Amino acid sequence: MYSAWLALEAKMGTQSPGLDLTAVLETLGQNVFHPPSVKGWDGGQTWLNGQTLLFRQNLALDMARRPAGYGQPATAFVLAEAHGKKSNEELADFFLKLFLQGDVPEETRKKIFDYAASSRKQKLPSYWTKQEVAEHRVISLCHLVMTLPEYQID
């Protein structure tokens, strides 16, 4: 998950509401600077259980919607905007390349693109501003990609 934090180009420290990555990684069973052996932590499905999977999915959502700084929009939105990604296809492709280097089965890719296309048609609260609606769309797509099985296991 630390790599997701870096991929989102998130700022750590005083500019952004705190996220104690050390505590987060510890909850996931990865004590920083204390690996179980000299080879590090086992990958793949060894860490996977109901609790860690749910925690990772919630963490992914938190990272995507965390403000990029005081009074700024969500991190995922700021990143997509900085890279000039606005259309459904651009956003879907951007997050798939960012987190999975585009390496997903065609069926998964189609589902992500279908979701991106349908996200503009979702009914959202009428009191949301245009900015909140735009951010929600990007956050949801970013979160969806970070919760794919391909992302969780690789």
ABEGO torsion letter per residue (X at the ends): XAAAAAAAGBBBEAABBBBBAAAAAAAAGBBBGBBABAAEBBBEAAABBAAAAAAAAAAAAAAAABBAEBGBBBAAAAAAAAAGBABAAAAAAAAAAAAAGGBBBAAAAAAAAAAAAAAAABBBBAABBAAAAAAAAAAAAAAAAAABAAAAAX
